[in-house]
């Protein structure tokens, strides 16, 4: 999965609006998990799982809060 994310981001979009939008979309939805995985990559297996579980809980709370806020309007 990490290789697919790294493959999908174009490093130098050269002021092309379509590529910039694609990079922004990919980074905002897939990039969050990628950055979390890179942050815990240097820990041992048990600690990595604990940190990723914490990130998952934070992402769940953030997504439910976002959904409830959007649903309110």
N, C-alpha and C positions, 0 to 999 in steps of 0.2 A: 504494500500500500504506500509506503514511504517513497519507493521508487516511482510509482505512478504520479504522486504529487510533485516530486522533483522534476519529472518529465513534462508535466502539464504546465508548469510555470515557465514563461518565456522571459529570460533574464533582462533583455534590452528591447522593450517594445518599440523604440524609435518613433515616438509620438503618433503611433497608430491607435486610434480610439477603440477599435474593435478588440485588439489584443489587450489594451489596458483594461477594458471592461471584463474580458475573460479572465485576466489575472486577478482582478479585484474580486470577482465572483468566486473563483477557485480558492483564493486566500481566505475569504471570509467564511466559507462553509467547510472546506476541507482543511484549511490551514490551521485552524484552532487545534484540532487533534494532532496535526503534524508537530506544531510547536510544543504541545504538552508532551508528546513522545520524545522529542529531542531534549527537553529539559530533564527527563528522568532516565535518559539513556545510560548515564554513567553509574547509576546505582546498581546494587545487587538485585537478584530476581524478586525476592520478597518485598523489599522496599519499593521497587519499581511498581509492583502490583498495588501496594498500598497507596502510593502517590497517584497512580492512574485511577484508582477507585475514588479518591478524593476529587480529582479533576472531573470525573464522570458525575459525581454528586453535584459539584458546582455548576456544571453544564446543564444538568437537569433542572436545578433550581432557577438558573438564569433563563432557560427556555420556557419554563412554566410561567415565570414572572412576565416575560415578554409576551407570551400568548395571552395571558390574562389582561395585560395592558392594552394590547391591540384589540382584543375582544370587547373591552370596555367601551371603546370608541365605536 
